[in-house]
Amino acid sequence: MNIEYKINKPISTDQFIELLAKSTLGERRPIDDRECLTGMISNSNLTVSAWESNQLIGIARSVTDFHYACYLSDLAVSQDYQKKGIGKQLQVVTQNQLGPRCKLILLAAPTASGYYEHIGYSNNPRCWVLEHSTNIHSDQHC
């Protein structure tokens, strides 16, 4: 198995959709919304991808300032290539692109929590999510 890791290599929407569908992440991403997925891949400012020959087999897709915070939005590896260290290497290469104080931050699927703890992440219960369809309440003054 000859895996190449590439930083910010252009990835088409079709390649991204195909990878998500072949990974468990496809269950939690809007793979039927092409416009959304095009925006997701084109507006990321750090992508690390794993390739075997010319086939995309893994991705770590992030949004970052490179100095303080890096939000790892998607970590996906094709099911045929899982449990071979590819996901871990995608994170290592991502982390190597960041400054020495930059934190890697992600939201894990419930079934993946043990994986992230095992490789060194700490759990932070202070994450908050506001769905687009939810209005921000203005009855509280900050």
N, C-alpha and C positions, 0 to 999 in steps of 0.2 A: 504494500500500500504506500504510494508516494503522494502525500498530501502537501500542497503548497498553501501557505497563508499569505494573503495579500491585503494591503492597507488601502482603503478607499478606491478599490478597483470598481469601475462602473458595473452595476448590476441592473439588469432589466426588470421591469415589473413582472414579466412572465417567469423569469428565473426565481424571483423572490416568492411569487405565489406557489410555484412548483415545490420549492424547498419547504415553505410553511406547510403545504399539504402533505409532504412526506415526513414531517416531524410532528411531534405531539403539540407543538405550538399552534398548528393550524386550527385546532379546536377552539382556541381562544382569540383568534384574530379574524378580521372581516375579509376572508379570502374571496368572497363573492363581490366585494366592493373595490373594483379596479382603481377608481379615482383615489380612494383612501390609501390603498397600498402604494400607488405611484407617489403620492405625497409623503408617505412614511419613508420610502427608500430614498427619494430625491432630497428630502430635507434633513436627513441625518448628516451630521458633520464628522462622524467617525464610524467607519464600517471596517470590520476585519472579517474577511471571508476565507473559507477553506474550500479548496478545489482539488478534485482528483481528475486529472486530464483537464478537460474543459467543462466539467460538470461541477456546479455549485453544490456542495454537500453540507456546508455549515456557515452560519453568520452570527456575528456579534454586532448589533446595530445600536449605536449610541448617539446621544446628544450631550455635548460637553463644552465647558469653557477651558478645558485642559489644565486648569490650575487648582480649582477647588472641588468641583463636582462633575461627575460623569454619570449620567443616567443611562444605564444599559437597558434599552427599551426591549430588545429582542435577543434572545440567545436560542438559536435553533440549529439542530443537527439532524440530518436525515436519519430516520430510524435504522436504516441499513448500516449506518456508521456510528451509532451510539455505543457507549461503553468502551470506547477506544482512546479516550483522552482528548478528543477533538474539541469538545466544549470547554474543557479546562484550558487547552492551549489557546483557543480564541480569546479567553479572558486574560491569559498571560500577555498575549500580544497587545490586546487593548490596553491593559495596565501599563505596558512599556511605552505607550504613546503619550502617557499622561505625566504631568509634573509630579514632583515628590510629595506634595501635600494633597493631591487630588484623590478624592474618595470615589470608589466605584459603588453605585447605588442601583438597586433593582427591586422590582416587585416579583416575588416568586409565586408560581402556581402552588396550590396547597400540597400537591404530591412531590414537589421539588424542594421543599423546605429543608429536608434532611441532607440533600446533596449540598446545598450552599453552606450549611453549617459545617459539614464534613470538610469542605475545602478551605474554610477559614473566615467566612462571612460572619458578622454578628447580626443578631436580630434586633430591629429597631421598631418598637410598637407605635411610634409617633407618625406614621405615614397617614396621610389623609387624601381622599380622592373625591373630586367633585365632578359628577357626570355633566356633560354638556346640557342635558335636558333639565338640570336642576338650577333653579334661580338662586343667586346669592341673597340671603336674607339681609335686609338693610335695617332691621329694627335694633340691632346692636351697634353701639358706637365703640370704635377702637381707640 
